[in-house]
Amino acid sequence: MKKLGIIICGLVLVMGCQRNVYRFSEGSVYGTVYHVSYQSEMDYAVEIRQEMERVNRSLSMFNKNSVIAQWNRGESEQVDSLFVAMYEKAREVNEVTGGAFDVTVAPLVNAWGFGFKNEKLPSDEKIDSLLQYVGMDKVQLEGERLVKLVEGVQMDASSIAKGLGVDLVAEFFDRKGVQNYMIEIGGEIRVKGESNKQRPWHIGVDKPIDDATAANRELQLVLALREGALATSGNYRRFYVVDGKKYSHTINPRTGYPVQQDILGASVYAPTCMEADAYATAFMVLGTEESKKIVLDNPHIEACFIYQNKQGEREVWMSDRLKTLVLEE
């Protein structure tokens, strides 16, 4: 009987260890890399990838057969549930930010060479001609159809789709009862619970250093998070320089030109990564002062802005709740 007791205890111990195991999954998606850490006795690597690929089939401009690619070409007005979720959040953030976030910016993004066409340095006349196709008021959702009220309108969901991909994996984990996870796609992150070190997830915010290769990363600060999403937008990764002038990938949909604001990097903490992703982009367009007002008026979002003051010095502004999550050195 003693031997049987030892065997049973041993099985309980092994099963307990199996439940406590943290699994890691990584790979390439959306033109970047992803890293996922989660506590589960089940290996969900295949399902994680499947959730991410749902976004490619719906919202990738580089997939010629995606819903958004067909919509952009005017081949179909039919959209799927992911497209609708993206569109509704995009419209909400568009309204809150006074048009600073706008997924109909695609013609301008292409003209500046940051979309699915390789163009550069468009003329002022071309920019003026393209602005007629930009604006959320130029499309209308009717059930599962998105109608173009102005022919020539195109959408670029890259500033929100990556966050949606993160959220899809998080929602999958929630359905499966996974209590502890961290999902990161190209720097956009959502977490829940604790890491394998039995502490909140430690998430770094990069210093905005011009470096297209991301080889010289330095951290501005580290946050300790147990829930929610963090997305960062900056013009220090995707840009080009012509005749000594820097042209960033973030286009102001209201002017048609790359942003020239004081914000060097905007990090947004929100319940979902799609929301954080969209607001981070909008804040790069708005600049520090306008962005502060929006954050202070919205209790469900927090933010950190790294910006350049009038003297050319770098400063950091952070909302009060986010300050409480910063790890002290």
C-alpha positions as CSV (number, residue, x, y, z in Angstrom):
1,M,0.0,0.0,0.0
2,K,2.9,2.3,0.7
3,K,4.3,1.8,-2.8
4,L,0.8,2.6,-4.3
5,G,0.6,5.8,-2.2
6,I,4.0,6.9,-3.4
7,I,3.0,6.3,-7.1
8,I,-0.3,8.2,-6.7
9,C,1.5,11.1,-5.1
10,G,4.1,11.1,-7.9
11,L,1.3,11.2,-10.5
12,V,-0.3,14.2,-8.7
13,L,3.0,16.0,-8.6
14,V,3.6,15.4,-12.3
15,M,0.1,16.5,-13.2
16,G,0.5,19.6,-11.1
17,C,3.8,20.5,-12.8
18,Q,2.1,20.0,-16.2
19,R,-0.6,22.5,-15.3
20,N,1.9,25.0,-14.3
21,V,4.0,24.8,-17.4
22,Y,4.5,28.0,-19.5
23,R,4.7,27.5,-23.2
24,F,6.3,29.8,-25.8
25,S,5.4,30.3,-29.4
26,E,7.1,32.6,-31.9
27,G,7.3,33.2,-35.7
28,S,6.7,35.8,-38.4
29,V,3.4,37.4,-39.3
30,Y,2.2,40.7,-40.8
31,G,5.7,41.5,-41.9
32,T,7.1,41.4,-38.4
33,V,7.6,38.8,-35.6
34,Y,5.5,37.6,-32.8
35,H,6.2,36.1,-29.4
36,V,3.6,34.4,-27.2
37,S,4.0,33.1,-23.7
38,Y,1.1,31.3,-21.9
39,Q,0.5,28.9,-19.0
40,S,-1.3,25.8,-20.2
41,E,-1.1,22.0,-20.2
42,M,-2.2,22.2,-23.9
43,D,0.0,23.3,-26.8
44,Y,-1.9,25.9,-28.8
45,A,0.8,26.9,-31.3
46,V,-1.3,25.9,-34.3
47,E,-4.4,27.7,-33.0
48,I,-2.4,30.9,-32.2
49,R,-1.2,31.0,-35.8
50,Q,-4.7,30.3,-37.1
51,E,-6.1,33.3,-35.1
52,M,-3.4,35.6,-36.5
53,E,-4.0,34.4,-40.1
54,R,-7.7,35.4,-39.8
55,V,-6.5,39.0,-39.9
56,N,-4.4,38.4,-43.0
57,R,-7.4,36.9,-44.8
58,S,-9.6,39.9,-43.9
59,L,-7.4,43.0,-43.6
60,S,-4.0,42.5,-45.2
61,M,-3.5,44.9,-48.2
62,F,-0.6,42.6,-49.3
63,N,-2.9,39.6,-49.7
64,K,-4.6,40.2,-53.0
65,N,-7.4,37.9,-52.0
66,S,-8.2,39.5,-48.7
67,V,-11.5,41.2,-48.0
68,I,-9.9,44.6,-47.8
69,A,-7.9,44.2,-51.0
70,Q,-11.0,43.2,-52.9
71,W,-12.9,46.1,-51.4
72,N,-10.2,48.5,-52.3
73,R,-10.3,47.3,-55.9
74,G,-14.0,47.8,-56.0
75,E,-14.7,44.1,-56.6
76,S,-17.0,43.6,-53.7
77,E,-18.8,45.6,-51.0
78,Q,-19.2,42.5,-48.8
79,V,-17.1,42.5,-45.6
80,D,-16.7,40.0,-42.8
81,S,-17.0,40.2,-39.0
82,L,-13.3,41.1,-38.5
83,F,-13.6,43.9,-41.0
84,V,-16.7,45.2,-39.3
85,A,-15.0,45.1,-35.9
86,M,-12.0,47.0,-37.3
87,Y,-14.2,49.6,-39.0
88,E,-16.4,50.2,-36.0
89,K,-13.4,50.8,-33.7
90,A,-11.7,52.9,-36.3
91,R,-14.8,55.1,-36.7
92,E,-15.0,55.5,-32.9
93,V,-11.4,56.6,-32.6
94,N,-11.8,58.8,-35.6
95,E,-14.6,60.7,-33.9
96,V,-12.8,61.1,-30.6
97,T,-9.6,62.3,-32.2
98,G,-11.3,64.7,-34.7
99,G,-10.2,62.8,-37.7
100,A,-6.6,62.3,-36.7
101,F,-7.1,58.6,-37.1
102,D,-8.5,57.6,-40.4
103,V,-8.2,54.2,-42.1
104,T,-9.2,55.7,-45.5
105,V,-5.7,57.3,-45.6
106,A,-4.6,54.5,-48.0
107,P,-4.2,56.7,-51.1
108,L,-1.9,59.0,-49.2
109,V,0.1,56.2,-47.6
110,N,0.7,54.7,-51.0
111,A,1.7,58.1,-52.5
112,W,4.3,58.5,-49.9
113,G,5.7,55.0,-50.4
114,F,4.6,53.4,-47.2
115,G,1.7,51.2,-48.5
116,F,1.4,48.5,-51.1
117,K,2.8,50.7,-53.8
118,N,6.4,51.9,-54.1
119,E,6.1,55.6,-54.7
120,K,7.9,58.5,-53.1
121,L,7.8,62.3,-52.7
122,P,4.4,63.1,-54.3
123,S,3.9,66.6,-55.6
124,D,1.7,69.1,-53.7
125,E,-0.8,68.8,-56.6
126,K,-1.0,65.1,-56.2
127,I,-1.6,65.3,-52.5
128,D,-4.4,67.9,-53.0
129,S,-6.0,65.6,-55.6
130,L,-5.9,62.6,-53.2
131,L,-7.5,64.3,-50.2
132,Q,-10.9,64.1,-51.9
133,Y,-10.8,60.3,-51.3
134,V,-9.9,60.5,-47.6
135,G,-12.4,60.7,-44.8
136,M,-14.6,58.2,-42.8
137,D,-17.6,60.2,-44.0
138,K,-17.0,58.8,-47.5
139,V,-18.0,55.3,-46.6
140,Q,-21.1,53.8,-44.9
141,L,-21.6,50.4,-43.3
142,E,-24.9,48.7,-44.2
143,G,-25.1,45.4,-42.4
144,E,-22.3,43.3,-43.9
145,R,-21.7,45.7,-46.8
146,L,-19.4,48.7,-46.7
147,V,-20.5,51.2,-49.3
148,K,-18.2,53.7,-51.0
149,L,-20.0,57.1,-51.1
150,V,-17.1,58.4,-53.2
151,E,-15.5,56.2,-55.8
152,G,-11.8,55.9,-55.4
153,V,-11.8,55.5,-51.6
154,Q,-9.4,52.9,-50.3
155,M,-8.6,51.6,-46.8
156,D,-5.3,50.9,-45.0
157,A,-5.9,49.0,-41.8
158,S,-2.3,48.5,-40.9
159,S,-2.5,51.0,-38.0
160,I,-5.1,48.9,-36.2
161,A,-5.0,45.3,-37.7
162,K,-1.9,44.2,-35.8
163,G,-3.7,45.1,-32.5
164,L,-6.7,43.2,-33.7
165,G,-4.5,40.1,-34.3
166,V,-3.2,40.4,-30.7
167,D,-6.8,40.6,-29.4
168,L,-7.9,37.5,-31.3
169,V,-5.2,35.4,-29.7
170,A,-6.1,36.9,-26.3
171,E,-9.8,36.1,-26.8
172,F,-8.9,32.6,-27.9
173,F,-7.0,32.1,-24.6
174,D,-9.9,33.5,-22.6
175,R,-12.2,31.0,-24.2
176,K,-9.9,28.2,-23.3
177,G,-9.6,29.3,-19.7
178,V,-5.9,30.4,-19.9
179,Q,-5.3,32.7,-17.0
180,N,-1.7,33.8,-17.6
181,Y,-0.5,35.0,-21.0
182,M,1.5,37.6,-22.9
183,I,1.0,38.1,-26.7
184,E,3.3,40.4,-28.6
185,I,3.2,41.1,-32.3
186,G,5.7,43.7,-33.6
187,G,5.8,45.5,-30.3
188,E,2.0,45.5,-29.7
189,I,1.2,43.6,-26.5
190,R,-1.7,42.3,-24.5
191,V,-1.2,40.5,-21.1
192,K,-3.2,38.8,-18.4
193,G,-2.2,37.4,-15.0
194,E,1.5,36.6,-14.3
195,S,4.6,35.6,-16.1
196,N,6.5,32.3,-15.5
197,K,8.5,34.2,-12.8
198,Q,5.3,34.5,-10.8
199,R,5.1,38.3,-11.1
200,P,3.3,40.8,-13.3
201,W,4.5,40.9,-16.9
202,H,7.4,43.3,-17.3
203,I,6.9,45.3,-20.5
204,G,9.5,47.7,-21.8
205,V,8.8,51.0,-23.7
206,D,11.5,51.8,-26.2
207,K,13.4,55.1,-26.3
208,P,12.5,56.8,-29.7
209,I,15.9,56.3,-31.4
210,D,16.0,56.5,-35.2
211,D,16.9,52.9,-36.1
212,A,15.1,51.2,-39.0
213,T,16.7,47.8,-38.1
214,A,15.7,48.0,-34.4
215,A,19.3,46.8,-33.6
216,N,20.1,49.5,-31.1
217,R,17.1,49.4,-28.8
218,E,17.2,51.1,-25.5
219,L,14.3,51.2,-22.9
220,Q,12.8,54.4,-21.7
221,L,10.9,52.6,-18.9
222,V,9.4,49.3,-17.9
223,L,5.8,48.7,-16.8
224,A,4.5,45.9,-14.6
225,L,1.2,44.8,-16.1
226,R,-1.4,42.2,-15.0
227,E,-4.0,42.9,-17.6
228,G,-4.7,45.1,-20.7
229,A,-2.9,46.1,-23.8
230,L,0.0,48.4,-24.7
231,A,0.8,49.7,-28.1
232,T,3.5,52.1,-29.2
233,S,3.7,54.3,-32.2
234,G,6.7,56.3,-33.4
235,N,8.5,57.5,-36.4
236,Y,11.9,56.1,-35.5
237,R,11.5,52.7,-37.3
238,R,9.8,53.3,-40.7
239,F,11.0,56.4,-42.5
240,Y,13.2,57.5,-45.3
241,V,15.5,60.6,-45.8
242,V,15.7,62.6,-49.0
243,D,18.1,65.6,-49.3
244,G,18.6,65.5,-45.6
245,K,14.8,65.6,-44.8
246,K,13.1,62.8,-42.9
247,Y,9.8,61.5,-44.1
248,S,7.9,59.4,-41.6
249,H,5.4,56.6,-42.3
250,T,2.6,58.3,-40.2
251,I,0.6,60.4,-42.5
252,N,-1.7,63.1,-41.2
253,P,-5.1,62.3,-42.9
254,R,-6.2,65.9,-42.6
255,T,-3.3,67.5,-44.4
256,G,-2.0,64.6,-46.5
257,Y,1.6,65.0,-45.4
258,P,3.9,63.0,-43.0
259,V,3.5,64.2,-39.4
260,Q,5.8,66.9,-38.1
261,Q,4.8,66.9,-34.5
262,D,6.7,67.2,-31.2
263,I,5.8,63.6,-30.1
264,L,8.6,61.2,-30.8
265,G,6.9,58.1,-29.4
266,A,3.4,57.5,-28.1
267,S,2.5,54.5,-25.9
268,V,-1.1,53.8,-25.1
269,Y,-2.4,51.4,-22.4
270,A,-6.0,50.3,-23.0
271,P,-8.3,47.3,-22.5
272,T,-7.8,46.0,-26.0
273,C,-4.8,46.2,-28.3
274,M,-6.8,47.3,-31.3
275,E,-7.9,50.4,-29.3
276,A,-4.4,51.0,-28.0
277,D,-3.0,50.6,-31.5
278,A,-5.4,53.1,-33.1
279,Y,-5.0,55.8,-30.4
280,A,-1.2,55.5,-30.5
281,T,-1.2,56.4,-34.2
282,A,-3.7,59.2,-33.7
283,F,-1.6,60.8,-31.0
284,M,1.4,60.9,-33.3
285,V,-0.7,63.0,-35.6
286,L,-2.1,65.3,-32.9
287,G,1.0,66.1,-30.9
288,T,1.4,66.3,-27.2
289,E,-1.0,68.9,-26.0
290,E,-4.1,67.8,-27.9
291,S,-3.3,64.1,-27.1
292,K,-3.0,64.9,-23.3
293,K,-6.6,66.3,-23.4
294,I,-8.0,63.2,-25.0
295,V,-6.2,60.9,-22.5
296,L,-7.4,63.0,-19.5
297,D,-11.0,62.9,-20.8
298,N,-11.0,59.1,-21.3
299,P,-10.7,57.1,-18.1
300,H,-10.3,53.8,-19.9
301,I,-7.1,54.8,-21.7
302,E,-3.7,55.8,-20.3
303,A,-0.6,57.1,-22.2
304,C,3.0,57.9,-22.1
305,F,4.4,60.5,-24.5
306,I,8.1,61.0,-25.2
307,Y,8.4,64.4,-26.9
308,Q,10.7,67.2,-27.8
309,N,10.2,70.5,-26.0
310,K,10.7,74.0,-27.6
311,Q,14.3,73.9,-26.4
312,G,14.9,70.7,-28.3
313,E,15.2,68.6,-25.2
314,R,13.4,65.3,-24.7
315,E,10.7,65.1,-22.0
316,V,8.3,62.4,-20.8
317,W,4.6,62.9,-20.0
318,M,2.7,60.1,-18.4
319,S,-0.9,59.8,-17.2
320,D,-1.3,59.3,-13.4
321,R,-2.5,55.7,-13.5
322,L,0.3,54.6,-15.8
323,K,2.8,56.2,-13.4
324,T,1.7,53.7,-10.7
325,L,2.7,50.8,-13.1
326,V,6.2,51.9,-13.8
327,L,9.0,49.7,-12.3
328,E,11.5,51.6,-10.3
329,E,15.1,51.0,-11.2
